Amino acid sequence: MPRKLKVFTTSIGFFDLAIAAPSMKAALEAWGADSNLFHQNFAKEVHDADIVDVAMAHPGVVLKRPVGSNKRFAETSDLPNDLAPHASRSPASQKGRRSHSGQTVKSATAHFRKASAAYERQERKRQVQEQQEETKRSAVRKRREAAVKKAEQRLIEAEAEHDGSVAAIADERAKIDARERAEDDRWNAAKRKLQTALTKAKPTN
């Protein structure tokens, strides 16, 4: 997933610059800055709705306006008004300056696109790694669940075997008890007969 964009501004030369970028580093690369303008307090993140709206509408594009003005940021901008007295410079010189400014914006945009592409590649690599790790974790979970299920099945089978053995022993015990009662009945009957015979066999006075 692409990183959330933020809006940053700075002032370079005759222009205020603004850009919607994923980080301060990406903004510096887009501006072609040779130093960290944020640490030097020459650049900052802004939340002004007018600036944010126009920058977010052109993500990764360096927008500009005359330095120190309140004009709306755009892809192209006129020079500040206080530079008008110097308009006597030759058209060729002014064309060269505009051409250089356009090249700077294009270069900054190229830097941003390059940084954005590198970030996207790194993000895709991270997502692939996360997917691979999740696949491994899923395989481990499945093996653990299979082992648990197998152990539970063995326990159920062992309990069933035990219950069967207990039932068989109880059945055998019931049969033995019945045989014991039958033997007691037989003996008691035989004993009575023998005692009766013994009594009859004894001499009488």
C-alpha positions as CSV (number, residue, x, y, z in Angstrom):
1,M,0.0,0.0,0.0
2,P,1.5,3.4,-1.0
3,R,2.4,5.7,1.9
4,K,0.2,8.6,2.8
5,L,1.2,11.8,1.2
6,K,2.0,15.0,3.1
7,V,2.4,18.6,1.9
8,F,5.7,20.4,2.3
9,T,6.8,23.9,1.4
10,T,10.0,25.9,1.0
11,S,11.4,28.9,-0.7
12,I,14.1,28.7,-3.3
13,G,15.2,31.6,-5.4
14,F,12.3,33.7,-6.7
15,F,9.7,31.1,-5.8
16,D,7.8,29.4,-2.9
17,L,7.7,25.7,-3.7
18,A,5.1,23.1,-2.5
19,I,4.8,19.4,-3.1
20,A,2.7,16.5,-2.0
21,A,5.2,13.7,-1.1
22,P,5.4,10.7,1.2
23,S,8.3,12.0,3.3
24,M,10.6,15.0,3.9
25,K,13.3,13.1,2.2
26,A,11.2,12.7,-0.9
27,A,10.3,16.4,-0.9
28,L,14.0,17.4,-0.6
29,E,14.9,15.1,-3.6
30,A,12.1,16.5,-5.6
31,W,13.3,20.1,-4.9
32,G,16.8,19.1,-5.8
33,A,18.0,20.4,-2.4
34,D,21.7,19.7,-1.5
35,S,21.0,20.1,2.3
36,N,18.3,19.3,4.8
37,L,16.1,22.4,4.5
38,F,13.8,21.1,7.3
39,H,16.6,21.0,9.8
40,Q,17.6,24.5,8.7
41,N,14.0,25.7,9.2
42,F,13.8,26.6,5.6
43,A,11.1,24.0,4.8
44,K,8.1,22.7,6.7
45,E,5.0,20.5,6.5
46,V,1.8,22.6,6.0
47,H,-1.8,21.9,6.7
48,D,-3.3,25.1,5.1
49,A,-6.4,23.8,3.2
50,D,-5.8,25.8,0.1
51,I,-2.2,24.6,-0.3
52,V,-3.0,21.1,0.7
53,D,-5.8,20.8,-1.8
54,V,-3.9,22.0,-4.8
55,A,-0.8,19.9,-3.9
56,M,-2.8,16.8,-3.4
57,A,-4.4,17.3,-6.8
58,H,-0.9,17.1,-8.3
59,P,1.0,14.5,-6.2
60,G,4.7,14.4,-6.8
61,V,4.7,17.6,-8.8
62,V,6.7,20.6,-7.7
63,L,4.3,23.6,-7.6
64,K,5.4,27.2,-7.2
65,R,4.3,30.8,-6.8
66,P,6.2,34.1,-6.5
67,V,8.2,34.1,-3.3
68,G,6.5,35.8,-0.4
69,S,3.1,36.1,-2.2
70,N,-0.3,34.6,-1.3
71,K,-1.0,33.5,-4.8
72,R,-2.2,30.0,-5.5
73,F,0.5,27.4,-6.1
74,A,0.6,26.1,-9.7
75,E,2.9,24.2,-12.0
76,T,4.1,27.5,-13.6
77,S,4.4,30.9,-12.0
78,D,5.4,34.4,-12.9
79,L,8.3,36.1,-11.2
80,P,7.6,38.3,-8.1
81,N,6.2,41.7,-9.0
82,D,9.1,43.6,-7.4
83,L,11.4,42.2,-10.1
84,A,9.5,44.2,-12.8
85,P,12.1,47.1,-12.8
86,H,14.6,44.5,-13.9
87,A,12.5,43.5,-16.9
88,S,15.1,45.3,-19.2
89,R,17.1,42.2,-19.3
90,S,17.2,40.6,-22.7
91,P,14.4,38.3,-23.8
92,A,17.1,35.7,-24.4
93,S,18.3,35.9,-20.8
94,Q,14.7,35.7,-19.5
95,K,14.0,32.7,-21.8
96,G,17.1,31.1,-20.5
97,R,16.0,31.6,-16.9
98,R,12.5,30.2,-17.7
99,S,14.1,27.3,-19.4
100,H,16.4,26.6,-16.5
101,S,13.5,26.9,-14.1
102,G,11.5,24.5,-16.2
103,Q,14.4,22.1,-16.3
104,T,14.7,22.4,-12.5
105,V,11.0,21.5,-12.0
106,K,11.4,18.6,-14.5
107,S,14.5,17.4,-12.7
108,A,12.8,17.7,-9.3
109,T,9.8,15.8,-10.6
110,A,12.1,13.1,-12.1
111,H,13.8,12.9,-8.7
112,F,10.5,12.4,-7.0
113,R,9.3,9.8,-9.5
114,K,12.5,7.9,-9.0
115,A,12.2,8.1,-5.3
116,S,8.6,7.1,-5.5
117,A,9.4,4.2,-7.7
118,A,12.2,3.0,-5.4
119,Y,9.8,3.3,-2.5
120,E,7.1,1.3,-4.4
121,R,9.7,-1.4,-5.2
122,Q,10.8,-1.6,-1.5
123,E,7.1,-1.7,-0.5
124,R,6.3,-4.5,-2.9
125,K,9.4,-6.4,-1.6
126,R,8.2,-5.9,2.0
127,Q,4.7,-7.1,1.1
128,V,6.2,-10.3,-0.6
129,Q,8.3,-11.0,2.5
130,E,5.3,-10.5,4.7
131,Q,3.3,-12.8,2.5
132,Q,6.0,-15.4,2.6
133,E,6.3,-15.1,6.4
134,E,2.5,-15.4,6.8
135,T,2.6,-18.5,4.5
136,K,5.2,-20.0,6.8
137,R,3.2,-19.1,9.9
138,S,0.1,-20.6,8.3
139,A,1.9,-23.8,7.6
140,V,3.1,-24.0,11.2
141,R,-0.4,-23.4,12.5
142,K,-1.8,-26.1,10.2
143,R,0.8,-28.6,11.3
144,R,0.1,-27.7,15.0
145,E,-3.6,-28.0,14.5
146,A,-3.2,-31.3,12.7
147,A,-1.0,-32.6,15.6
148,V,-3.6,-31.4,18.2
149,K,-6.4,-33.1,16.2
150,K,-4.4,-36.3,15.9
151,A,-3.7,-36.3,19.7
152,E,-7.3,-35.6,20.5
153,Q,-8.4,-38.5,18.2
154,R,-6.0,-40.8,19.9
155,L,-7.3,-39.8,23.3
156,I,-10.9,-40.4,22.2
157,E,-10.0,-43.8,20.8
158,A,-8.1,-44.7,24.0
159,E,-11.0,-43.6,26.2
160,A,-13.4,-45.7,24.0
161,E,-11.0,-48.7,24.4
162,H,-10.9,-48.2,28.2
163,D,-14.6,-47.9,28.5
164,G,-15.0,-51.1,26.4
165,S,-12.6,-52.9,28.7
166,V,-14.4,-51.7,31.8
167,A,-17.7,-52.8,30.4
168,A,-16.3,-56.2,29.5
169,I,-14.9,-56.6,33.1
170,A,-18.3,-55.5,34.5
171,D,-20.1,-58.1,32.4
172,E,-17.7,-60.8,33.5
173,R,-18.1,-59.8,37.1
174,A,-21.9,-60.0,36.7
175,K,-21.6,-63.5,35.3
176,I,-19.3,-64.6,38.1
177,D,-21.7,-63.1,40.7
178,A,-24.6,-65.1,39.1
179,R,-22.6,-68.3,39.1
180,E,-21.7,-67.6,42.8
181,R,-25.3,-67.1,43.7
182,A,-26.3,-70.3,41.8
183,E,-23.6,-72.2,43.5
184,D,-24.8,-70.9,46.9
185,D,-28.4,-72.0,46.1
186,R,-27.2,-75.4,45.0
187,W,-25.1,-75.9,48.1
188,N,-27.8,-74.7,50.4
189,A,-30.3,-77.2,48.9
190,A,-27.7,-80.0,49.0
191,K,-26.7,-79.2,52.5
192,R,-30.3,-79.4,53.7
193,K,-30.8,-82.8,52.1
194,L,-27.6,-84.1,53.6
195,Q,-28.5,-82.8,57.0
196,T,-31.9,-84.4,56.7
197,A,-30.3,-87.7,55.8
198,L,-27.8,-87.4,58.6
199,T,-30.6,-86.8,61.1
200,K,-32.5,-89.9,59.9
201,A,-29.3,-92.0,60.0
202,K,-28.6,-91.2,63.7
203,P,-30.0,-93.8,66.1
204,T,-32.9,-92.9,68.3
205,N,-33.1,-93.7,72.0
